[in-house]
């Protein structure tokens, strides 16, 4: 009964978020449509008339009117299919969401910066929309941001303040590979936690940053033999570290099959993983 009530509450909350997102979409579209003529005059996303415009869109009148109608239709489609971000802890980070919206803007060739910024704003739903309420279209943050990237950076300071970066750094250090977790999944999670904890850091440009990352990755590996192999290889880049980890695990598994493995607890790990899968 409690589970049914929880599911009903979740469904109701999701429905409310979807309705809020729809209202946001409609409001933004209406705002943009009222400025369509102005956007055309400013060199916005409306393309110049093409010779094959009428052939590409049968039934349209052609000329500027036909091109404007097509541009409006494309704009409506792009804004209605833009990725959504609710701020759910189990979902993508806001930085990952910005990357998705940036790709969306490029694919749909949204060249007008105001529409690009509006698209990012309207992609926020639920608690994320509430957190960004002070950065709406009428806010100083929105109007002073000259382009999509500046607006995204302003929103990033809302969703990833310094206090949350400190929590992410604690999560990065604390995360350890479990006996039932494959090395690839462990490395992917560890790398994602690093990006959240140190978003401005580029390991290829900062040797001390890679040294810190390398140390914590090796510290968190479950198997001691794999740790020794990685240290012996002494990787210098993130890609080398990943390749060395995968090769070390593969080699140790092959050695185990041949009866010459250095891991006395490998059979225990395999049995534990098998029991985990059977009881899942």
C-alpha positions, 0 to 999 in steps of 0.5 A: 500500500505504501509503495502504491501511494509512493508511486502515485505521488511520484506520478503526480509530481512528474505530471505537475513538472511536465505541465509546468514545462509545457506552460514554460514552452508555450510562454516562450514560444508566444514571446518569441512569435511576437518578436519574429519580425524584429528577429528577422531584421536583426539577422536572427535564425530566419534564413534568407529566401532559398530558390527551392523553398517552395519546392521543399515545402509544398503548399507554402506561398514561397518567398519571405512568407514561406521561409518565415513560416518554415523558420517558425516551424523549425523553431517551434520543433527545436524548442519543444524537443529540447532536453529537460533538466529537473535537478534530480540527483539520480540524473545528469549534472547541470554541466552535463545538461548544458552540454546536451543543450549545446549540442541541441542548439548546434544540431538545430542551427539556432544562431540567435543568442536570445532564442538559445538562452531562452531554450536553456531556460525553458529546459529547466523543470521542477525544482531546477526551474524554481532554483533558476527563478531569479535568472528568468527572461526579465532578469538582469542575469538573462539580459546582460548575458551576451550569448548562450555560453555566458548565460550557461555560466551564470546558471552554473553558479546557481546549480554548482556553487562552491559548497556543492563542489566541496561535497563532490570532492568528498564523494570523489575521495570516498568512492571505492570499487566494490567486489562486484563492480567491474573496473570499467564502471568504477573508472567511469564513476570516478572520472565523473565525480572528478569532473563534478568536484574540479570542473575548471581543472584540466588534467592535461595542463596540470600535472599535480591535478593528474597526480591527485586523480591517479592516486585516488583512482589507484587507492580505490581499486579493490584488488591489490594485485591490480593496484601494484600493476598500475603503479608499476606501469606508472601512467602519465595521462588519464587515457593511459591510466584507463588502458593500464587498468583494463589491461591489468584486469584482463591479464589477471583474469587470463592468469587465473584461468591458467592457474598462475594468478597472483590474486588469492582472493580472485575466486572469492570475488568471482563467487561473490559477484555470482551470488550477487547476480543470482540474488538480484 
